[in-house]
Amino acid sequence: MFPAGAVAGTAAAGGRTEVAPGAVHLPGWLSPERQRELVAACRAWARGPVPMRHTRLPGGGTMSARTLCLGWHWRPYRYTRTADDVNGARVAELPEWLAGLGRAAVAEAYGEDGGGYVPEAPYAPDTALVNYYGPDARMGMHQDREERSAAPVVSLSLGDSCVFRFGNPESRGRPWTDLELGSGDLFVFGGPSRLAYHGVVRIRPGTADPALGLADGGRLNITLRVTGLTG
Protein backbone atom coordinates (compact mmCIF):
# COMPACT_ATOMS: atom_id res chain seq x y z
CA MET A 1 0.00 0.00 0.00
CA PHE A 2 2.84 2.39 0.86
CA PRO A 3 6.03 3.22 -1.05
CA ALA A 4 9.46 2.48 0.40
CA GLY A 5 10.21 4.64 3.42
CA ALA A 6 6.55 5.43 4.12
CA VAL A 7 4.84 4.99 7.44
CA ALA A 8 2.36 2.15 7.88
CA GLY A 9 0.29 0.99 10.81
CA THR A 10 0.70 -2.23 12.76
CA ALA A 11 -1.78 -4.46 14.52
CA ALA A 12 -2.93 -2.90 17.77
CA ALA A 13 -0.86 -4.07 20.73
CA GLY A 14 -3.36 -3.41 23.50
CA GLY A 15 -6.71 -4.44 22.06
CA ARG A 16 -9.64 -2.50 20.66
CA THR A 17 -11.96 -0.39 22.82
CA GLU A 18 -15.13 1.26 21.53
CA VAL A 19 -15.38 4.30 23.81
CA ALA A 20 -18.70 5.37 22.25
CA PRO A 21 -20.57 4.31 19.11
CA GLY A 22 -18.15 5.01 16.25
CA ALA A 23 -15.30 6.07 18.58
CA VAL A 24 -12.52 3.47 18.70
CA HIS A 25 -9.25 3.44 20.64
CA LEU A 26 -6.45 1.13 19.45
CA PRO A 27 -3.42 1.35 21.77
CA GLY A 28 0.03 0.70 20.29
CA TRP A 29 -1.13 0.77 16.69
CA LEU A 30 2.13 2.28 15.45
CA SER A 31 5.40 0.46 16.01
CA PRO A 32 8.33 2.38 17.56
CA GLU A 33 10.01 2.52 14.14
CA ARG A 34 6.91 4.01 12.51
CA GLN A 35 6.59 6.50 15.33
CA ARG A 36 10.17 7.69 14.79
CA GLU A 37 9.46 8.10 11.08
CA LEU A 38 6.40 10.20 11.81
CA VAL A 39 8.29 12.39 14.28
CA ALA A 40 10.96 13.02 11.63
CA ALA A 41 8.24 13.88 9.09
CA CYS A 42 6.62 16.33 11.52
CA ARG A 43 9.98 18.00 12.10
CA ALA A 44 10.38 18.52 8.34
CA TRP A 45 6.83 19.86 7.93
CA ALA A 46 7.37 22.31 10.81
CA ARG A 47 10.02 24.10 8.73
CA GLY A 48 7.40 25.29 6.26
CA PRO A 49 6.36 26.59 3.80
CA VAL A 50 3.97 27.50 6.63
CA PRO A 51 5.73 26.99 9.97
CA MET A 52 4.21 25.58 13.12
CA ARG A 53 2.54 28.37 15.10
CA HIS A 54 0.24 29.20 18.01
CA THR A 55 -3.16 29.69 16.38
CA ARG A 56 -4.91 32.94 17.23
CA LEU A 57 -8.48 32.55 18.46
CA PRO A 58 -11.36 34.88 17.49
CA GLY A 59 -11.56 36.22 21.04
CA GLY A 60 -7.96 37.43 20.91
CA GLY A 61 -6.22 34.61 22.76
CA THR A 62 -3.93 31.95 21.36
CA MET A 63 -3.97 28.17 21.59
CA SER A 64 -1.37 26.72 23.97
CA ALA A 65 -0.63 23.91 21.51
CA ARG A 66 1.25 24.78 18.33
CA THR A 67 -0.24 23.74 14.98
CA LEU A 68 0.78 23.10 11.39
CA CYS A 69 -1.44 22.01 8.50
CA LEU A 70 -1.11 19.92 5.35
CA GLY A 71 -3.42 19.98 2.34
CA TRP A 72 -5.68 22.71 3.71
CA HIS A 73 -4.87 25.42 6.24
CA TRP A 74 -7.14 25.45 9.28
CA ARG A 75 -7.92 28.43 11.45
CA PRO A 76 -11.02 29.05 13.52
CA TYR A 77 -13.40 28.39 11.95
CA ARG A 78 -12.59 27.66 8.31
CA TYR A 79 -10.18 26.09 5.85
CA THR A 80 -8.18 27.88 3.15
CA ARG A 81 -5.41 26.81 0.81
CA THR A 82 -3.14 29.65 1.94
CA ALA A 83 -2.17 30.61 5.47
CA ASP A 84 -3.38 34.19 5.35
CA ASP A 85 -3.16 34.49 9.15
CA VAL A 86 0.50 33.39 9.21
CA ASN A 87 2.61 34.25 6.15
CA GLY A 88 0.25 33.99 3.16
CA ALA A 89 1.99 30.90 1.77
CA ARG A 90 0.20 27.86 0.43
CA VAL A 91 0.44 24.95 2.83
CA ALA A 92 2.36 21.81 1.90
CA GLU A 93 0.47 19.05 0.14
CA LEU A 94 -0.85 16.11 2.10
CA PRO A 95 1.42 13.20 1.09
CA GLU A 96 -0.30 10.16 -0.36
CA TRP A 97 1.47 7.84 2.07
CA LEU A 98 -0.13 9.74 4.97
CA ALA A 99 -3.58 9.53 3.35
CA GLY A 100 -2.93 5.81 2.94
CA LEU A 101 -2.12 5.55 6.62
CA GLY A 102 -5.50 7.14 7.33
CA ARG A 103 -7.25 4.54 5.18
CA ALA A 104 -5.44 1.75 7.02
CA ALA A 105 -6.45 3.29 10.34
CA VAL A 106 -10.14 3.44 9.42
CA ALA A 107 -10.03 -0.16 8.18
CA GLU A 108 -8.41 -1.24 11.45
CA ALA A 109 -11.02 0.60 13.52
CA TYR A 110 -14.17 -0.27 11.57
CA GLY A 111 -13.31 -3.09 9.17
CA GLU A 112 -12.61 -2.98 5.46
CA ASP A 113 -16.18 -1.93 4.67
CA GLY A 114 -15.99 1.11 6.97
CA GLY A 115 -18.68 -0.17 9.30
CA GLY A 116 -21.19 2.27 7.80
CA TYR A 117 -19.15 5.23 9.13
CA VAL A 118 -17.42 6.22 5.87
CA PRO A 119 -20.00 8.06 3.71
CA GLU A 120 -17.62 8.64 0.79
CA ALA A 121 -15.81 5.30 0.52
CA PRO A 122 -12.95 4.74 0.27
CA TYR A 123 -11.74 6.99 3.06
CA ALA A 124 -9.81 9.81 1.40
CA PRO A 125 -8.44 12.42 3.85
CA ASP A 126 -7.34 15.66 2.21
CA THR A 127 -5.98 17.54 5.23
CA ALA A 128 -3.89 16.87 8.32
CA LEU A 129 -3.54 19.01 11.43
CA VAL A 130 -0.41 18.42 13.48
CA ASN A 131 -0.55 19.74 17.06
CA TYR A 132 2.48 19.94 19.33
CA TYR A 133 1.78 20.02 23.09
CA GLY A 134 4.44 21.20 25.51
CA PRO A 135 4.22 20.08 29.14
CA ASP A 136 1.69 22.75 30.09
CA ALA A 137 -0.40 22.79 26.90
CA ARG A 138 -4.08 21.92 26.88
CA MET A 139 -6.95 21.77 24.41
CA GLY A 140 -10.42 22.85 25.51
CA MET A 141 -13.52 20.84 24.71
CA HIS A 142 -14.49 21.48 21.09
CA GLN A 143 -16.10 19.90 18.03
CA ASP A 144 -14.40 19.28 14.68
CA ARG A 145 -17.18 20.80 12.60
CA GLU A 146 -15.54 22.96 9.93
CA GLU A 147 -15.56 20.01 7.53
CA ARG A 148 -18.39 19.54 5.04
CA SER A 149 -17.90 15.78 5.09
CA ALA A 150 -19.18 13.42 7.78
CA ALA A 151 -16.20 11.09 7.24
CA PRO A 152 -14.36 9.99 10.41
CA VAL A 153 -11.44 11.79 12.03
CA VAL A 154 -8.24 9.77 12.48
CA SER A 155 -5.99 10.75 15.39
CA LEU A 156 -2.42 9.48 15.95
CA SER A 157 -0.47 10.16 19.15
CA LEU A 158 3.32 10.47 19.44
CA GLY A 159 5.53 11.28 22.42
CA ASP A 160 4.31 12.03 25.91
CA SER A 161 1.04 10.50 27.06
CA CYS A 162 -2.00 12.68 27.64
CA VAL A 163 -5.36 12.54 29.34
CA PHE A 164 -7.85 12.79 26.49
CA ARG A 165 -11.46 13.65 27.27
CA PHE A 166 -14.08 12.35 24.85
CA GLY A 167 -17.55 13.73 25.39
CA ASN A 168 -20.89 13.78 23.64
CA PRO A 169 -22.24 15.60 20.54
CA GLU A 170 -24.70 17.75 22.51
CA SER A 171 -22.60 19.87 24.86
CA ARG A 172 -19.19 20.36 26.47
CA GLY A 173 -20.54 18.91 29.69
CA ARG A 174 -20.98 15.37 30.91
CA PRO A 175 -21.18 12.59 30.03
CA TRP A 176 -17.58 12.18 28.98
CA THR A 177 -14.85 9.56 29.18
CA ASP A 178 -11.25 10.31 30.18
CA LEU A 179 -8.69 7.97 28.70
CA GLU A 180 -4.93 7.87 28.45
CA LEU A 181 -3.49 8.17 24.96
CA GLY A 182 0.09 6.95 24.70
CA SER A 183 2.67 7.15 21.97
CA GLY A 184 1.64 5.04 18.99
CA ASP A 185 -2.05 5.01 19.89
CA LEU A 186 -4.78 5.37 17.27
CA PHE A 187 -8.14 6.98 17.98
CA VAL A 188 -10.86 7.15 15.30
CA PHE A 189 -14.23 8.82 15.70
CA GLY A 190 -17.06 8.91 13.18
CA GLY A 191 -20.72 8.07 12.73
CA PRO A 192 -22.78 9.10 15.79
CA SER A 193 -19.57 10.27 17.51
CA ARG A 194 -18.25 12.40 14.64
CA LEU A 195 -19.30 15.68 16.27
CA ALA A 196 -18.59 14.69 19.86
CA TYR A 197 -16.85 17.34 21.96
CA HIS A 198 -13.32 16.35 22.91
CA GLY A 199 -10.17 17.88 24.37
CA VAL A 200 -6.81 17.31 26.04
CA VAL A 201 -6.98 17.72 29.82
CA ARG A 202 -3.27 17.36 30.59
CA ILE A 203 0.07 16.14 29.28
CA ARG A 204 2.16 13.68 31.27
CA PRO A 205 5.72 15.04 30.82
CA GLY A 206 8.59 12.58 30.67
CA THR A 207 6.51 9.59 29.55
CA ALA A 208 7.88 9.48 25.99
CA ASP A 209 10.69 7.14 24.97
CA PRO A 210 13.79 9.36 24.41
CA ALA A 211 14.61 7.23 21.35
CA LEU A 212 11.51 8.63 19.64
CA GLY A 213 13.43 11.76 18.64
CA LEU A 214 11.45 14.47 20.47
CA ALA A 215 14.48 16.21 21.99
CA ASP A 216 12.36 18.56 24.13
CA GLY A 217 9.72 15.99 24.98
CA GLY A 218 6.06 16.89 24.57
CA ARG A 219 3.31 15.31 22.54
CA LEU A 220 2.60 15.35 18.82
CA ASN A 221 -0.92 14.63 17.60
CA ILE A 222 -1.70 14.12 13.91
CA THR A 223 -5.36 14.26 12.89
CA LEU A 224 -6.49 13.34 9.40
CA ARG A 225 -9.80 14.65 8.08
CA VAL A 226 -11.92 14.86 4.94
CA THR A 227 -12.87 18.50 4.40
CA GLY A 228 -15.39 17.94 1.60
CA LEU A 229 -13.99 21.10 -0.04
CA THR A 230 -12.72 21.61 -3.58
CA GLY A 231 -10.42 24.14 -5.20
N, C-alpha and C positions, 0 to 999 in steps of 0.2 A: 504493500500500500504506500510506503514511504520511500523516497530516494535515499541513497547512502548518506549517512551523517544526520538524517532527520531524527526526530524524537517520536517514539511510539510508546503507547501504554503497555502495561503488563497486567496480568491477572491480579485482582485485588488480594492483598495479603491478609486483611483482617475481616473479611466477610462483607456482606451487603446489608445495609440498614435502610429501610424506607421510613424516613423521619415523618413524612406526611404524604398524602397521595400525590405521586409525581415527583417527590423530592427524595433523592437517593444519595446516600453517603457510602463511598467505597474507599476505606482506608488503604494506604500503601499501594495505590494503583500505579504509580510511577516508580520505577526502580531507581536506586541511587545514581546510576550512570545517566539515566534520562533526566533526572532532576538537575544534575550538573550541567547537562547540555542546555536545558531551559534557562538556567541561571546565566550561562554565558550568552545565550541569545538575548535575554533581557538587558544585559549590560551593553550589548551592541546597539539595541534599539534605543536605549536611554541617551545615546550620543546624538540622536537626531535622525532625520531632519527637524523633527519637533522634539525637543528634549523633555525629559521627565520634569514635572512641575507640580506645585501646590495649586489645585484648581480653586479659582475664586467663586464664591457662592453669591447668588443674587442679593442676599442681605448684606454683603460687604465683607463677610468673613472668608476664611480659606479652609480647605480640607486639611486635616493633619496628615493624612496619607498623601504621598506623591503619586502622580498618574502619568502614564503615556498611553497613546492610542495607535492602533494599526488599522488600516482599511478606511475607517471613518474616524473623525475627531469628535469626541464627546465633550460637551460642557453642559451644565444645567441650563435648560433641559432640552437639548437638541443635538443632532449630529450634523456635521459639515465635513466637506472634504479637506478644507484648509483650516489651520489653527489660528483663526483670526484673533483670538484672545491671548495668544502666546507670541508668535513671530510671523504669522501669515503664511507659513509654508504648508505645502500639502503633506499630509502624514504618509509614512511609509506604507507600502502595500502589505496586506495580510498574506504571509507565505502559504502556499498550498499545503506544505507539510503540516502547518499548524491547524489549518482547516481540517485536514485529514485526521489529526489527533482528536479534534472535536467530534468528528463522525464516529471514531472508535470509542470515544467516551460515552456518547449517547447509546451506541449499540451495547456497550457493557452495562449501562444502567438500566436500559429498557428492553433489550433484545434487538435482534436485527431488524424487526419490523417497526421499531420505534414505540411499541406499546400503545399506539394511539395518541402519543404526545408530540409527534412531529408532523405538523399540518402540511408542510411543503417538503415531502420526502424526495431525495435523501437530505439529511441534515447538511446545510450549506452555510456555515457562519461566514459573515463578511466583515466582521470587526472584532477586535480584541482590545480590552482595557487591561492594562497592567498596573496594579497598585503596589507601591512599596510602603510598608508600615515600619517605622522605627519603634523603639521600645515603648514610647508613650502615645503612639498613634491609635486612633479609634475610627469607627465608622458608625454614624447614627443609623437608626432604623429607617429604611427607605425601600421603595419599590423600583424595579428596573422596568420603567414603563414608557421610555422614549421610543422604543422600537415599534414598528408597525406590524411586525410578525409576532405570532404567538408561539414560535418555536422555542425550545428549552434554552436555558442558560447553562453553560458548562463552566465550572470553576475548578481551578487547579491551585493547590497550595504548595509553597516552597519556603524552606527556612524555618524560622521560629514558629512554634505552635501558637494558636490563638483560640480564644473562646468565641465561637460563632453563634449568634442568636438567630434562629429561624422562626418567624412568626406566622401570621395568618394574612389573608388578602384583604381583610376588612379594616384593620387599624394597626397602629404601632403598639397597641397594648396586648395584654395576654389574650389568648394562650400563645405561648412560644416555647421553643425547645432550645436549650443551650447545649452545644456539643463542642468537643475539642477537635479542631482540624490540625493535623500534623503535616509535616513535609511529605509530599508525594500523594496526599489525599486528593480524591476526586469527589466533587459534589455537583449534582445535576438537578435542576428544578424546572419543571414544565407542567403542562396540563393544568389541573386545578390549583397547583402551587406556583404557577408561573409569575403571578403578581403578588406573592407573599412578601410582606415586609421582612427585612433581614438586616443584620449589621454585625460589626465586630466589637465585642465588649472590651476585650483586652488582649494584649500580646504577652506571651510568656518568654521574656528575654533569656537567651542562653540555652534554649532547647534545640537549636539547629546543630547539625553535624558540621564542624568546622571544614570538613573536606568538601562541603557543598559549594564553596567558593564565594559565600557572602562575607566578605572581609569584616564588615561592620555589623554583622548579624542582621536582625530584622526579618520581616516576612514579605515575600512576594506572592501576589495573588494574580493569576491570569484568568480573566473571564472572556469566554467566546460567546458571541450573540449573532442573531440574524436580525438586521435592521429592517428589512423589507423595503429599503430605499433603493432608488436608482439614480444614475447620473454621477 
